[in-house]
Amino acid sequence: RLRAAAVVQAAVVAITVAIVMSRARLALPAWADDTRFLVWVVVAIALVALVLNVISRSAGERRIWVPVAVVMLGSSLLVALAAR
């Protein structure tokens, strides 16, 4: 079950990366206009990920994943605001 969850998580991350990269016009430029709303969904996902990592009971998980979640939130928010 954990492997299946890891595969699903990897797929979600890949999709969110594709959306943000497309919206920033760094990849998949044909999708750029279609990602206007989706980039805000990515921002929401990144915000939830940050909150969940901050409230995690695991100190190791917080130490590793909070900075990653901050970068994900910051970069997706920057792209969402800049590409309006």
Summary of the structure (lengths in Angstrom):
residues: 84
radius of gyration: 13.7
end to end distance: 39.4
largest distance: 41.9
contacts: 217
relative contact order: 0.14
helix: 82%
strand: 0%
